């Protein structure tokens, strides 16, 4: 009789803690969903116009992620994470809240600080020239912020596989949104790394700018009509006269270096031509 009474008590206790864990899990889910929705603004940073709005959203997201992380790392959760099989689900939720909280508290603010600095910087030197110094100064910081963000997203993706449907769905949704944000930040970081060189920060650069009219595109399938020269020198962009492609025909095919042959002819995926007469067939 004593054993039966003890079992009833244990079942009651386990039921109480089970309900408490379920209730807290729903709270964590609500906090995380709200945070991820607020973080969505980072992926919409097509320009700096909405930077202030996104910064406010990140501040709000910090409150949500901190609350979720605190709940998910409570004593009850830490004990439940040791349970066989389904303990992995608890560990996954704990990892999710920890990663997102780190992103919102550290990685994303680093990135936003760089953009805020650029927004307030004087990027024009006048006379059609760009001031490259703010961009050069931002290169290292944005690369550091990007590295931190990518590491956190990778950590998220390495969490234990969940078994419970609610956890699976929450993980999948979060992974999609975090991957989208990571890709966007990585693209911006890459742009900042190549932009100064492209604009001639270290030495003058010369580029061929090819143009075609709509009729040329339709009649030849892509034969360019004229070629112009664009030069960049420490942020100053100059566009020279455009000349008809007919003027280049007497020069015949170009004489590419070994590197150019490898990059444009061997590695692909496009088979690039160095003869202006082939540009209706090859890029």
C-alpha positions as CSV (number, residue, x, y, z in Angstrom):
1,X,0.0,0.0,0.0
2,X,2.9,2.3,0.9
3,X,4.5,1.5,-2.5
4,X,1.3,2.3,-4.3
5,X,0.9,5.6,-2.5
6,X,4.6,6.5,-3.3
7,X,4.0,5.7,-7.0
8,X,0.9,8.0,-7.0
9,X,2.9,10.8,-5.5
10,X,5.8,10.3,-8.0
11,X,3.3,10.3,-10.9
12,X,1.7,13.4,-9.5
13,X,5.1,15.1,-9.1
14,X,6.3,14.0,-12.6
15,X,2.9,15.2,-14.1
16,X,3.3,18.6,-12.4
17,X,6.9,19.0,-13.7
18,X,5.8,17.7,-17.1
19,X,3.1,20.4,-17.4
20,X,5.5,23.0,-16.2
21,X,8.0,22.1,-18.8
22,X,5.4,22.1,-21.5
23,X,4.1,25.5,-20.4
24,X,7.7,26.9,-20.4
25,X,8.4,25.4,-23.8
26,X,5.4,27.3,-25.2
27,X,6.8,30.5,-23.7
28,X,10.2,29.8,-25.2
29,X,8.6,29.2,-28.6
30,X,6.7,32.5,-28.4
31,X,9.8,34.5,-27.5
32,X,11.9,32.9,-30.2
33,X,9.3,33.4,-32.9
34,X,9.0,37.0,-32.0
35,X,12.7,37.5,-32.0
36,X,13.2,35.8,-35.4
37,X,10.4,38.0,-36.9
38,X,12.2,41.1,-35.6
39,X,15.6,39.8,-36.9
40,X,14.0,39.5,-40.4
41,X,14.7,43.2,-40.9
42,X,18.4,42.5,-41.2
43,X,17.8,40.5,-44.4
44,X,15.9,43.5,-45.9
45,X,18.8,45.9,-45.6
46,X,18.9,46.7,-49.3
47,X,20.1,50.2,-48.4
48,X,20.8,52.2,-45.2
49,X,17.5,54.1,-45.2
50,X,15.8,51.7,-42.8
51,X,18.8,51.2,-40.6
52,X,17.4,53.0,-37.6
53,X,14.2,50.9,-37.7
54,X,16.1,47.7,-37.9
55,X,18.3,48.7,-35.0
56,X,15.2,49.3,-32.9
57,X,13.9,45.9,-33.9
58,X,17.2,44.3,-32.8
59,X,16.9,46.0,-29.4
60,X,13.4,44.5,-29.0
61,X,14.7,41.1,-30.1
62,X,17.3,41.2,-27.3
63,X,14.5,41.2,-24.7
64,X,12.8,38.2,-26.4
65,X,16.0,36.1,-26.7
66,X,17.2,36.9,-23.2
67,X,13.8,35.7,-21.8
68,X,13.8,32.5,-23.9
69,X,17.4,31.7,-23.0
70,X,16.8,32.2,-19.3
71,X,13.8,29.9,-19.3
72,X,15.5,27.2,-21.4
73,X,18.5,27.0,-19.1
74,X,16.5,26.7,-15.8
75,X,17.0,23.8,-13.4
76,X,14.1,21.8,-14.7
77,X,15.4,22.0,-18.3
78,X,18.9,21.1,-17.3
79,X,17.6,18.0,-15.6
80,X,15.3,17.1,-18.5
81,X,18.2,17.4,-20.9
82,X,19.8,14.3,-19.3
83,X,16.8,12.1,-20.2
84,X,17.3,9.4,-22.8
85,X,16.3,10.1,-26.4
86,X,14.1,13.1,-25.7
87,X,16.8,14.8,-23.8
88,X,18.3,15.7,-27.2
89,X,15.2,17.8,-27.9
90,X,15.8,19.8,-24.7
91,X,19.5,20.2,-25.6
92,X,18.5,21.4,-29.0
93,X,16.1,24.0,-27.7
94,X,18.7,25.2,-25.2
95,X,21.2,25.5,-28.1
96,X,18.7,27.3,-30.2
97,X,18.0,29.9,-27.5
98,X,21.7,30.3,-26.7
99,X,22.7,30.8,-30.4
100,X,20.0,33.3,-31.2
101,X,20.7,35.2,-28.0
102,X,24.4,35.4,-28.9
103,X,23.5,36.6,-32.4
104,X,21.3,39.4,-31.1
105,X,23.6,40.4,-28.3
106,X,26.9,40.3,-30.1
107,X,27.2,39.4,-33.8
108,X,24.3,41.4,-35.3
109,X,25.1,44.5,-33.2
110,X,28.7,44.4,-34.5
111,X,27.4,44.4,-38.1
112,X,24.8,47.1,-37.4
113,X,27.5,49.4,-35.8
114,X,29.6,49.2,-39.0
115,X,26.6,50.2,-41.1
116,X,25.7,53.0,-38.8
117,X,29.2,54.3,-39.0
118,X,29.1,54.2,-42.8
119,X,25.8,55.9,-42.8
120,X,27.1,58.9,-40.9
121,X,30.4,59.0,-42.8
122,X,31.2,61.4,-45.7
123,X,31.4,59.1,-48.6
124,X,31.7,61.8,-51.3
125,X,34.8,63.8,-51.7
126,X,33.2,66.0,-54.4
127,X,33.8,66.2,-58.1
128,X,32.3,62.8,-58.6
129,X,34.9,61.1,-56.4
130,X,34.1,58.6,-53.6
131,X,35.8,58.8,-50.2
132,X,37.1,55.3,-49.8
133,X,38.6,55.7,-46.3
134,X,35.4,54.9,-44.4
135,X,34.9,51.8,-46.5
136,X,38.5,50.7,-46.0
137,X,38.1,51.2,-42.2
138,X,34.9,49.2,-42.2
139,X,36.5,46.2,-44.0
140,X,38.0,44.6,-41.0
141,X,35.1,45.3,-38.7
142,X,32.5,43.9,-41.0
143,X,34.7,40.8,-41.7
144,X,34.9,40.2,-38.0
145,X,31.2,40.6,-37.5
146,X,30.5,38.3,-40.4
147,X,32.8,35.6,-39.1
148,X,31.1,35.8,-35.7
149,X,27.7,35.5,-37.2
150,X,28.6,32.6,-39.5
151,X,30.1,30.7,-36.6
152,X,26.9,31.1,-34.6
153,X,24.8,29.9,-37.5
154,X,27.1,26.9,-38.0
155,X,26.8,26.1,-34.3
156,X,23.0,26.3,-34.7
157,X,23.1,23.8,-37.6
158,X,25.2,21.4,-35.6
159,X,22.7,21.0,-32.8
160,X,21.3,17.5,-32.0
161,X,18.5,16.2,-34.2
162,X,15.1,16.7,-32.6
163,X,12.5,14.0,-32.2
164,X,9.4,16.1,-31.1
165,X,7.5,17.7,-33.9
166,X,7.1,21.1,-32.3
167,X,10.9,21.3,-31.8
168,X,11.6,20.0,-35.3
169,X,9.4,22.7,-36.8
170,X,10.8,25.5,-34.7
171,X,14.3,24.4,-35.6
172,X,13.6,24.2,-39.3
173,X,12.0,27.7,-39.3
174,X,14.8,29.2,-37.4
175,X,17.4,27.5,-39.6
176,X,15.8,29.0,-42.7
177,X,15.7,32.5,-41.3
178,X,19.2,32.4,-39.9
179,X,20.6,31.0,-43.1
180,X,18.9,33.7,-45.1
181,X,20.4,36.4,-42.8
182,X,23.8,34.8,-42.8
183,X,23.8,34.7,-46.6
184,X,22.8,38.4,-46.8
185,X,25.5,39.5,-44.3
186,X,28.1,37.3,-46.1
187,X,27.2,39.0,-49.4
188,X,27.6,42.4,-47.9
189,X,30.9,41.5,-46.3
190,X,32.2,40.2,-49.6
191,X,31.2,43.4,-51.4
192,X,33.0,45.5,-48.8
193,X,36.2,43.4,-49.3
194,X,36.3,43.9,-53.1
195,X,34.8,47.3,-53.5
196,X,37.8,49.4,-52.6
197,X,40.1,47.5,-55.0
198,X,37.4,47.7,-57.7
199,X,37.4,51.5,-57.2
200,X,41.2,51.8,-57.4
201,X,42.1,52.2,-53.8
202,X,45.6,50.6,-54.3
203,X,46.2,51.5,-57.9
204,X,44.3,52.7,-61.0
205,X,42.0,50.1,-62.6
206,X,40.8,49.9,-66.2
207,X,37.6,48.1,-67.2
208,X,36.0,47.4,-70.6
209,X,32.3,48.4,-70.6
210,X,30.4,46.7,-73.4
211,X,27.0,48.0,-74.6
212,X,24.3,46.8,-77.0
213,X,21.0,48.2,-78.2
214,X,17.8,46.2,-78.0
215,X,17.9,45.7,-81.8
216,X,21.5,44.4,-81.6
217,X,20.4,42.0,-78.9
218,X,17.5,40.7,-80.9
219,X,19.2,40.5,-84.3
220,X,22.4,38.8,-83.3
221,X,21.6,37.1,-80.1
222,X,24.0,39.2,-78.1
223,X,26.6,40.9,-80.4
224,X,27.8,44.0,-78.6
225,X,27.5,47.3,-80.5
226,X,30.2,49.3,-78.8
227,X,33.0,49.2,-76.2
228,X,33.9,51.9,-73.8
229,X,36.7,52.2,-71.2
230,X,36.0,52.9,-67.5
231,X,38.9,53.8,-65.2
232,X,38.8,54.0,-61.4
233,X,41.5,55.7,-59.4
234,X,41.1,56.1,-55.6
235,X,37.4,56.4,-55.8
236,X,37.3,58.6,-58.9
237,X,35.3,57.0,-61.8
238,X,36.0,58.2,-65.4
239,X,34.1,56.9,-68.4
240,X,35.8,57.3,-71.8
241,X,34.3,57.4,-75.3
242,X,32.5,54.4,-76.6
243,X,33.8,53.0,-79.9
244,X,32.0,50.8,-82.4
245,X,33.0,47.1,-82.2
246,X,33.9,47.3,-85.9
247,X,37.0,49.4,-84.9
248,X,38.2,46.4,-82.9
249,X,37.9,43.8,-85.6
250,X,41.3,44.5,-87.2
251,X,43.0,43.6,-83.9
252,X,41.8,40.0,-84.2
253,X,41.6,37.7,-81.1
254,X,43.2,38.7,-77.8
255,X,46.3,37.2,-76.4
256,X,45.2,36.0,-73.0
257,X,47.7,35.1,-70.2
258,X,47.8,31.6,-68.7
259,X,45.7,32.8,-65.8
260,X,43.1,34.2,-68.2
261,X,42.9,31.0,-70.2
262,X,42.4,29.0,-67.1
263,X,39.8,31.3,-65.5
264,X,37.8,32.1,-68.7
265,X,38.3,29.0,-70.9
266,X,39.1,26.0,-68.7
267,X,37.3,26.5,-65.4
268,X,34.0,27.7,-66.8
269,X,31.1,27.3,-66.5
270,X,31.1,29.7,-69.5
271,X,33.5,29.4,-72.4
272,X,34.7,33.0,-72.8
273,X,36.0,34.3,-76.1
274,X,38.7,36.9,-76.5
275,X,37.6,37.9,-80.0
276,X,34.9,40.6,-80.4
277,X,33.5,38.8,-83.4
278,X,32.6,35.8,-81.3
279,X,30.5,37.7,-78.7
280,X,27.2,36.8,-80.5
281,X,28.1,33.2,-79.6
282,X,30.2,33.4,-76.5
283,X,29.9,35.8,-73.6
